[in-house]
């Protein structure tokens, strides 16, 4: 007997929903924020991951350099 497990995540997610909300509020004139802040939920998580990877690479390079 075989069982198939089809787990697919097709939701928009928290950050996508927050981005759509901010864009709607900006276009509706409710908020007067910069577009950088309005679009932050869309690029923010990627920037955070890139920052953590950069810190890890710097830490790795410095630890390798210190132990030579």
mmCIF file as gemmi writes it, N, C-alpha and C atoms, coordinates in Angstrom:
data_model
loop_
_atom_site.group_PDB
_atom_site.id
_atom_site.type_symbol
_atom_site.label_atom_id
_atom_site.label_alt_id
_atom_site.label_comp_id
_atom_site.label_asym_id
_atom_site.label_entity_id
_atom_site.label_seq_id
_atom_site.pdbx_PDB_ins_code
_atom_site.Cartn_x
_atom_site.Cartn_y
_atom_site.Cartn_z
_atom_site.occupancy
_atom_site.B_iso_or_equiv
_atom_site.pdbx_formal_charge
_atom_site.auth_seq_id
_atom_site.auth_asym_id
_atom_site.pdbx_PDB_model_num
ATOM 1 N N . UNK Axp A 1 ? 0.848 -1.178 0 1 0 ? 1 A 1
ATOM 2 C CA . UNK Axp A 1 ? 0 0 0 1 0 ? 1 A 1
ATOM 3 C C . UNK Axp A 1 ? 0.892 1.24 0 1 0 ? 1 A 1
ATOM 4 N N . UNK Axp A 2 ? 0.672 2.106 -0.937 1 0 ? 2 A 1
ATOM 5 C CA . UNK Axp A 2 ? 1.446 3.338 -1.008 1 0 ? 2 A 1
ATOM 6 C C . UNK Axp A 2 ? 0.553 4.518 -0.633 1 0 ? 2 A 1
ATOM 7 N N . UNK Axp A 3 ? 1.173 5.442 -0.001 1 0 ? 3 A 1
ATOM 8 C CA . UNK Axp A 3 ? 0.445 6.671 0.348 1 0 ? 3 A 1
ATOM 9 C C . UNK Axp A 3 ? 1.15 7.847 -0.3 1 0 ? 3 A 1
ATOM 10 N N . UNK Axp A 4 ? 0.358 8.69 -0.896 1 0 ? 4 A 1
ATOM 11 C CA . UNK Axp A 4 ? 0.911 9.89 -1.516 1 0 ? 4 A 1
ATOM 12 C C . UNK Axp A 4 ? 0.688 11.062 -0.588 1 0 ? 4 A 1
ATOM 13 N N . UNK Axp A 5 ? 1.716 11.843 -0.43 1 0 ? 5 A 1
ATOM 14 C CA . UNK Axp A 5 ? 1.629 13.015 0.423 1 0 ? 5 A 1
ATOM 15 C C . UNK Axp A 5 ? 1.874 14.24 -0.445 1 0 ? 5 A 1
ATOM 16 N N . UNK Axp A 6 ? 0.804 14.905 -0.815 1 0 ? 6 A 1
ATOM 17 C CA . UNK Axp A 6 ? 0.906 16.084 -1.667 1 0 ? 6 A 1
ATOM 18 C C . UNK Axp A 6 ? 0.741 17.334 -0.821 1 0 ? 6 A 1
ATOM 19 N N . UNK Axp A 7 ? 1.809 17.736 -0.18 1 0 ? 7 A 1
ATOM 20 C CA . UNK Axp A 7 ? 1.779 18.979 0.592 1 0 ? 7 A 1
ATOM 21 C C . UNK Axp A 7 ? 2.264 20.108 -0.296 1 0 ? 7 A 1
ATOM 22 N N . UNK Axp A 8 ? 1.363 20.989 -0.649 1 0 ? 8 A 1
ATOM 23 C CA . UNK Axp A 8 ? 1.757 22.141 -1.444 1 0 ? 8 A 1
ATOM 24 C C . UNK Axp A 8 ? 1.294 23.393 -0.728 1 0 ? 8 A 1
ATOM 25 N N . UNK Axp A 9 ? 2.188 24.318 -0.602 1 0 ? 9 A 1
ATOM 26 C CA . UNK Axp A 9 ? 1.894 25.569 0.075 1 0 ? 9 A 1
ATOM 27 C C . UNK Axp A 9 ? 1.625 26.625 -0.991 1 0 ? 9 A 1
ATOM 28 N N . UNK Axp A 10 ? 0.357 26.952 -1.194 1 0 ? 10 A 1
ATOM 29 C CA . UNK Axp A 10 ? 0.005 27.867 -2.266 1 0 ? 10 A 1
ATOM 30 C C . UNK Axp A 10 ? -0.487 29.205 -1.752 1 0 ? 10 A 1
ATOM 31 N N . UNK Axp A 11 ? -0.334 29.459 -0.468 1 0 ? 11 A 1
ATOM 32 C CA . UNK Axp A 11 ? -0.797 30.72 0.097 1 0 ? 11 A 1
ATOM 33 C C . UNK Axp A 11 ? 0.136 31.864 -0.234 1 0 ? 11 A 1
ATOM 34 N N . UNK Axp A 12 ? -0.351 33.071 -0.016 1 0 ? 12 A 1
ATOM 35 C CA . UNK Axp A 12 ? 0.447 34.256 -0.318 1 0 ? 12 A 1
ATOM 36 C C . UNK Axp A 12 ? 1.48 34.52 0.773 1 0 ? 12 A 1
ATOM 37 N N . UNK Axp A 13 ? 1.2 34.156 1.983 1 0 ? 13 A 1
ATOM 38 C CA . UNK Axp A 13 ? 2.129 34.346 3.074 1 0 ? 13 A 1
ATOM 39 C C . UNK Axp A 13 ? 1.96 35.696 3.754 1 0 ? 13 A 1
ATOM 40 N N . UNK Axp A 14 ? 2.562 35.798 4.924 1 0 ? 14 A 1
ATOM 41 C CA . UNK Axp A 14 ? 2.418 37.003 5.735 1 0 ? 14 A 1
ATOM 42 C C . UNK Axp A 14 ? 3.045 38.227 5.07 1 0 ? 14 A 1
ATOM 43 N N . UNK Axp A 15 ? 4.271 38.072 4.575 1 0 ? 15 A 1
ATOM 44 C CA . UNK Axp A 15 ? 4.978 39.229 4.013 1 0 ? 15 A 1
ATOM 45 C C . UNK Axp A 15 ? 4.325 39.714 2.722 1 0 ? 15 A 1
ATOM 46 N N . UNK Axp A 16 ? 3.834 38.796 1.914 1 0 ? 16 A 1
ATOM 47 C CA . UNK Axp A 16 ? 3.139 39.186 0.698 1 0 ? 16 A 1
ATOM 48 C C . UNK Axp A 16 ? 1.846 39.929 0.993 1 0 ? 16 A 1
ATOM 49 N N . UNK Axp A 17 ? 1.09 39.426 1.973 1 0 ? 17 A 1
ATOM 50 C CA . UNK Axp A 17 ? -0.162 40.09 2.352 1 0 ? 17 A 1
ATOM 51 C C . UNK Axp A 17 ? 0.111 41.472 2.931 1 0 ? 17 A 1
ATOM 52 N N . UNK Axp A 18 ? 1.146 41.585 3.745 1 0 ? 18 A 1
ATOM 53 C CA . UNK Axp A 18 ? 1.501 42.885 4.315 1 0 ? 18 A 1
ATOM 54 C C . UNK Axp A 18 ? 1.938 43.856 3.216 1 0 ? 18 A 1
ATOM 55 N N . UNK Axp A 19 ? 2.677 43.352 2.22 1 0 ? 19 A 1
ATOM 56 C CA . UNK Axp A 19 ? 3.078 44.19 1.095 1 0 ? 19 A 1
ATOM 57 C C . UNK Axp A 19 ? 1.889 44.688 0.304 1 0 ? 19 A 1
ATOM 58 N N . UNK Axp A 20 ? 0.935 43.803 0.038 1 0 ? 20 A 1
ATOM 59 C CA . UNK Axp A 20 ? -0.271 44.211 -0.691 1 0 ? 20 A 1
ATOM 60 C C . UNK Axp A 20 ? -1.071 45.225 0.115 1 0 ? 20 A 1
ATOM 61 N N . UNK Axp A 21 ? -1.166 45.02 1.428 1 0 ? 21 A 1
ATOM 62 C CA . UNK Axp A 21 ? -1.877 45.967 2.287 1 0 ? 21 A 1
ATOM 63 C C . UNK Axp A 21 ? -1.227 47.343 2.242 1 0 ? 21 A 1
ATOM 64 N N . UNK Axp A 22 ? 0.093 47.394 2.38 1 0 ? 22 A 1
ATOM 65 C CA . UNK Axp A 22 ? 0.804 48.678 2.36 1 0 ? 22 A 1
ATOM 66 C C . UNK Axp A 22 ? 0.657 49.376 1.012 1 0 ? 22 A 1
ATOM 67 N N . UNK Axp A 23 ? 0.74 48.607 -0.076 1 0 ? 23 A 1
ATOM 68 C CA . UNK Axp A 23 ? 0.589 49.201 -1.415 1 0 ? 23 A 1
ATOM 69 C C . UNK Axp A 23 ? -0.815 49.774 -1.575 1 0 ? 23 A 1
ATOM 70 N N . UNK Axp A 24 ? -1.82 49.039 -1.114 1 0 ? 24 A 1
ATOM 71 C CA . UNK Axp A 24 ? -3.187 49.538 -1.188 1 0 ? 24 A 1
ATOM 72 C C . UNK Axp A 24 ? -3.392 50.799 -0.361 1 0 ? 24 A 1
ATOM 73 N N . UNK Axp A 25 ? -2.823 50.818 0.83 1 0 ? 25 A 1
ATOM 74 C CA . UNK Axp A 25 ? -2.942 52.008 1.671 1 0 ? 25 A 1
ATOM 75 C C . UNK Axp A 25 ? -2.22 53.204 1.054 1 0 ? 25 A 1
ATOM 76 N N . UNK Axp A 26 ? -1.072 52.965 0.43 1 0 ? 26 A 1
ATOM 77 C CA . UNK Axp A 26 ? -0.322 54.046 -0.209 1 0 ? 26 A 1
ATOM 78 C C . UNK Axp A 26 ? -1.086 54.589 -1.423 1 0 ? 26 A 1
ATOM 79 N N . UNK Axp A 27 ? -1.595 53.709 -2.261 1 0 ? 27 A 1
ATOM 80 C CA . UNK Axp A 27 ? -2.326 54.145 -3.45 1 0 ? 27 A 1
ATOM 81 C C . UNK Axp A 27 ? -3.659 54.792 -3.087 1 0 ? 27 A 1
ATOM 82 N N . UNK Axp A 28 ? -4.235 54.392 -1.96 1 0 ? 28 A 1
ATOM 83 C CA . UNK Axp A 28 ? -5.48 54.987 -1.505 1 0 ? 28 A 1
ATOM 84 C C . UNK Axp A 28 ? -5.306 56.305 -0.779 1 0 ? 28 A 1
ATOM 85 N N . UNK Axp A 29 ? -4.069 56.699 -0.556 1 0 ? 29 A 1
ATOM 86 C CA . UNK Axp A 29 ? -3.793 57.966 0.106 1 0 ? 29 A 1
ATOM 87 C C . UNK Axp A 29 ? -3.949 57.934 1.614 1 0 ? 29 A 1
ATOM 88 N N . UNK Axp A 30 ? -4.039 56.749 2.19 1 0 ? 30 A 1
ATOM 89 C CA . UNK Axp A 30 ? -4.201 56.63 3.641 1 0 ? 30 A 1
ATOM 90 C C . UNK Axp A 30 ? -2.879 56.892 4.356 1 0 ? 30 A 1
ATOM 91 N N . UNK Axp A 31 ? -1.791 56.402 3.791 1 0 ? 31 A 1
ATOM 92 C CA . UNK Axp A 31 ? -0.472 56.612 4.384 1 0 ? 31 A 1
ATOM 93 C C . UNK Axp A 31 ? 0.376 57.446 3.427 1 0 ? 31 A 1
ATOM 94 N N . UNK Axp A 32 ? 1.315 58.173 3.971 1 0 ? 32 A 1
ATOM 95 C CA . UNK Axp A 32 ? 2.193 59.029 3.17 1 0 ? 32 A 1
ATOM 96 C C . UNK Axp A 32 ? 3.649 58.616 3.368 1 0 ? 32 A 1
ATOM 97 N N . UNK Axp A 33 ? 3.883 57.31 3.312 1 0 ? 33 A 1
ATOM 98 C CA . UNK Axp A 33 ? 5.221 56.775 3.506 1 0 ? 33 A 1
ATOM 99 C C . UNK Axp A 33 ? 5.983 56.774 2.188 1 0 ? 33 A 1
ATOM 100 N N . UNK Axp A 34 ? 7.294 56.678 2.289 1 0 ? 34 A 1
ATOM 101 C CA . UNK Axp A 34 ? 8.14 56.507 1.111 1 0 ? 34 A 1
ATOM 102 C C . UNK Axp A 34 ? 7.873 55.125 0.508 1 0 ? 34 A 1
ATOM 103 N N . UNK Axp A 35 ? 8.087 55.019 -0.806 1 0 ? 35 A 1
ATOM 104 C CA . UNK Axp A 35 ? 7.882 53.731 -1.454 1 0 ? 35 A 1
ATOM 105 C C . UNK Axp A 35 ? 8.867 52.69 -0.95 1 0 ? 35 A 1
ATOM 106 N N . UNK Axp A 36 ? 10.038 53.105 -0.476 1 0 ? 36 A 1
ATOM 107 C CA . UNK Axp A 36 ? 11.008 52.165 0.101 1 0 ? 36 A 1
ATOM 108 C C . UNK Axp A 36 ? 10.412 51.459 1.312 1 0 ? 36 A 1
ATOM 109 N N . UNK Axp A 37 ? 9.696 52.207 2.144 1 0 ? 37 A 1
ATOM 110 C CA . UNK Axp A 37 ? 9.086 51.624 3.334 1 0 ? 37 A 1
ATOM 111 C C . UNK Axp A 37 ? 7.866 50.79 2.953 1 0 ? 37 A 1
ATOM 112 N N . UNK Axp A 38 ? 7.088 51.275 2.001 1 0 ? 38 A 1
ATOM 113 C CA . UNK Axp A 38 ? 5.89 50.553 1.575 1 0 ? 38 A 1
ATOM 114 C C . UNK Axp A 38 ? 6.268 49.185 1.002 1 0 ? 38 A 1
ATOM 115 N N . UNK Axp A 39 ? 7.342 49.122 0.239 1 0 ? 39 A 1
ATOM 116 C CA . UNK Axp A 39 ? 7.755 47.869 -0.389 1 0 ? 39 A 1
ATOM 117 C C . UNK Axp A 39 ? 8.695 47.034 0.478 1 0 ? 39 A 1
ATOM 118 N N . UNK Axp A 40 ? 8.992 47.49 1.684 1 0 ? 40 A 1
ATOM 119 C CA . UNK Axp A 40 ? 9.899 46.77 2.584 1 0 ? 40 A 1
ATOM 120 C C . UNK Axp A 40 ? 9.453 45.334 2.878 1 0 ? 40 A 1
ATOM 121 N N . UNK Axp A 41 ? 8.162 45.042 3.041 1 0 ? 41 A 1
ATOM 122 C CA . UNK Axp A 41 ? 7.792 43.64 3.271 1 0 ? 41 A 1
ATOM 123 C C . UNK Axp A 41 ? 8.136 42.719 2.104 1 0 ? 41 A 1
ATOM 124 N N . UNK Axp A 42 ? 8.322 43.267 0.922 1 0 ? 42 A 1
ATOM 125 C CA . UNK Axp A 42 ? 8.646 42.44 -0.239 1 0 ? 42 A 1
ATOM 126 C C . UNK Axp A 42 ? 10.15 42.199 -0.364 1 0 ? 42 A 1
ATOM 127 N N . UNK Axp A 43 ? 10.978 43.205 -0.076 1 0 ? 43 A 1
ATOM 128 C CA . UNK Axp A 43 ? 12.424 43.027 -0.207 1 0 ? 43 A 1
ATOM 129 C C . UNK Axp A 43 ? 13.117 42.855 1.144 1 0 ? 43 A 1
ATOM 130 N N . UNK Axp A 44 ? 12.445 43.168 2.222 1 0 ? 44 A 1
ATOM 131 C CA . UNK Axp A 44 ? 13.054 43.099 3.548 1 0 ? 44 A 1
ATOM 132 C C . UNK Axp A 44 ? 13.544 41.721 3.96 1 0 ? 44 A 1
ATOM 133 N N . UNK Axp A 45 ? 12.724 40.669 3.84 1 0 ? 45 A 1
ATOM 134 C CA . UNK Axp A 45 ? 13.205 39.335 4.23 1 0 ? 45 A 1
ATOM 135 C C . UNK Axp A 45 ? 14.41 38.878 3.413 1 0 ? 45 A 1
ATOM 136 N N . UNK Axp A 46 ? 14.437 39.193 2.127 1 0 ? 46 A 1
ATOM 137 C CA . UNK Axp A 46 ? 15.589 38.834 1.298 1 0 ? 46 A 1
ATOM 138 C C . UNK Axp A 46 ? 16.832 39.6 1.736 1 0 ? 46 A 1
ATOM 139 N N . UNK Axp A 47 ? 16.669 40.876 2.06 1 0 ? 47 A 1
ATOM 140 C CA . UNK Axp A 47 ? 17.791 41.676 2.533 1 0 ? 47 A 1
ATOM 141 C C . UNK Axp A 47 ? 18.313 41.15 3.867 1 0 ? 47 A 1
ATOM 142 N N . UNK Axp A 48 ? 17.411 40.702 4.734 1 0 ? 48 A 1
ATOM 143 C CA . UNK Axp A 48 ? 17.825 40.156 6.026 1 0 ? 48 A 1
ATOM 144 C C . UNK Axp A 48 ? 18.628 38.871 5.849 1 0 ? 48 A 1
ATOM 145 N N . UNK Axp A 49 ? 18.191 37.998 4.965 1 0 ? 49 A 1
ATOM 146 C CA . UNK Axp A 49 ? 18.924 36.764 4.692 1 0 ? 49 A 1
ATOM 147 C C . UNK Axp A 49 ? 20.291 37.078 4.086 1 0 ? 49 A 1
ATOM 148 N N . UNK Axp A 50 ? 20.347 38.019 3.158 1 0 ? 50 A 1
ATOM 149 C CA . UNK Axp A 50 ? 21.62 38.404 2.549 1 0 ? 50 A 1
ATOM 150 C C . UNK Axp A 50 ? 22.567 38.984 3.6 1 0 ? 50 A 1
ATOM 151 N N . UNK Axp A 51 ? 22.044 39.772 4.525 1 0 ? 51 A 1
ATOM 152 C CA . UNK Axp A 51 ? 22.859 40.344 5.592 1 0 ? 51 A 1
ATOM 153 C C . UNK Axp A 51 ? 23.413 39.26 6.506 1 0 ? 51 A 1
ATOM 154 N N . UNK Axp A 52 ? 22.596 38.267 6.846 1 0 ? 52 A 1
ATOM 155 C CA . UNK Axp A 52 ? 23.059 37.177 7.707 1 0 ? 52 A 1
ATOM 156 C C . UNK Axp A 52 ? 24.126 36.345 7.002 1 0 ? 52 A 1
ATOM 157 N N . UNK Axp A 53 ? 23.934 36.087 5.707 1 0 ? 53 A 1
ATOM 158 C CA . UNK Axp A 53 ? 24.936 35.343 4.941 1 0 ? 53 A 1
ATOM 159 C C . UNK Axp A 53 ? 26.237 36.137 4.863 1 0 ? 53 A 1
ATOM 160 N N . UNK Axp A 54 ? 26.145 37.444 4.659 1 0 ? 54 A 1
ATOM 161 C CA . UNK Axp A 54 ? 27.342 38.284 4.612 1 0 ? 54 A 1
ATOM 162 C C . UNK Axp A 54 ? 28.081 38.259 5.945 1 0 ? 54 A 1
ATOM 163 N N . UNK Axp A 55 ? 27.357 38.344 7.048 1 0 ? 55 A 1
ATOM 164 C CA . UNK Axp A 55 ? 27.991 38.261 8.368 1 0 ? 55 A 1
ATOM 165 C C . UNK Axp A 55 ? 28.661 36.91 8.583 1 0 ? 55 A 1
ATOM 166 N N . UNK Axp A 56 ? 28.004 35.846 8.132 1 0 ? 56 A 1
ATOM 167 C CA . UNK Axp A 56 ? 28.591 34.512 8.275 1 0 ? 56 A 1
ATOM 168 C C . UNK Axp A 56 ? 29.872 34.384 7.452 1 0 ? 56 A 1
ATOM 169 N N . UNK Axp A 57 ? 29.872 34.939 6.247 1 0 ? 57 A 1
ATOM 170 C CA . UNK Axp A 57 ? 31.073 34.888 5.415 1 0 ? 57 A 1
ATOM 171 C C . UNK Axp A 57 ? 32.209 35.702 6.025 1 0 ? 57 A 1
ATOM 172 N N . UNK Axp A 58 ? 31.893 36.86 6.569 1 0 ? 58 A 1
ATOM 173 C CA . UNK Axp A 58 ? 32.917 37.688 7.222 1 0 ? 58 A 1
ATOM 174 C C . UNK Axp A 58 ? 33.467 36.96 8.441 1 0 ? 58 A 1
ATOM 175 N N . UNK Axp A 59 ? 32.579 36.371 9.241 1 0 ? 59 A 1
ATOM 176 C CA . UNK Axp A 59 ? 33.021 35.621 10.418 1 0 ? 59 A 1
ATOM 177 C C . UNK Axp A 59 ? 33.908 34.454 10.018 1 0 ? 59 A 1
ATOM 178 N N . UNK Axp A 60 ? 33.528 33.741 8.962 1 0 ? 60 A 1
ATOM 179 C CA . UNK Axp A 60 ? 34.323 32.61 8.493 1 0 ? 60 A 1
ATOM 180 C C . UNK Axp A 60 ? 35.7 33.072 8.008 1 0 ? 60 A 1
ATOM 181 N N . UNK Axp A 61 ? 35.732 34.166 7.257 1 0 ? 61 A 1
ATOM 182 C CA . UNK Axp A 61 ? 37.008 34.674 6.745 1 0 ? 61 A 1
ATOM 183 C C . UNK Axp A 61 ? 37.906 35.136 7.88 1 0 ? 61 A 1
ATOM 184 N N . UNK Axp A 62 ? 37.335 35.816 8.859 1 0 ? 62 A 1
ATOM 185 C CA . UNK Axp A 62 ? 38.146 36.292 9.983 1 0 ? 62 A 1
ATOM 186 C C . UNK Axp A 62 ? 38.617 35.149 10.864 1 0 ? 62 A 1
ATOM 187 N N . UNK Axp A 63 ? 37.772 34.148 11.083 1 0 ? 63 A 1
ATOM 188 C CA . UNK Axp A 63 ? 38.186 33.026 11.917 1 0 ? 63 A 1
ATOM 189 C C . UNK Axp A 63 ? 39.264 32.206 11.213 1 0 ? 63 A 1
ATOM 190 N N . UNK Axp A 64 ? 39.171 32.071 9.901 1 0 ? 64 A 1
ATOM 191 C CA . UNK Axp A 64 ? 40.203 31.361 9.155 1 0 ? 64 A 1
ATOM 192 C C . UNK Axp A 64 ? 41.512 32.146 9.181 1 0 ? 64 A 1
ATOM 193 N N . UNK Axp A 65 ? 41.426 33.472 9.079 1 0 ? 65 A 1
ATOM 194 C CA . UNK Axp A 65 ? 42.611 34.308 9.105 1 0 ? 65 A 1
ATOM 195 C C . UNK Axp A 65 ? 43.26 34.329 10.479 1 0 ? 65 A 1
ATOM 196 N N . UNK Axp A 66 ? 42.465 34.314 11.553 1 0 ? 66 A 1
ATOM 197 C CA . UNK Axp A 66 ? 42.998 34.402 12.903 1 0 ? 66 A 1
ATOM 198 C C . UNK Axp A 66 ? 43.705 33.136 13.328 1 0 ? 66 A 1
ATOM 199 N N . UNK Axp A 67 ? 43.325 31.983 12.781 1 0 ? 67 A 1
ATOM 200 C CA . UNK Axp A 67 ? 43.894 30.713 13.22 1 0 ? 67 A 1
ATOM 201 C C . UNK Axp A 67 ? 45.016 30.214 12.335 1 0 ? 67 A 1
ATOM 202 N N . UNK Axp A 68 ? 45.54 31.067 11.472 1 0 ? 68 A 1
ATOM 203 C CA . UNK Axp A 68 ? 46.691 30.663 10.646 1 0 ? 68 A 1
ATOM 204 C C . UNK Axp A 68 ? 47.976 30.846 11.378 1 0 ? 68 A 1
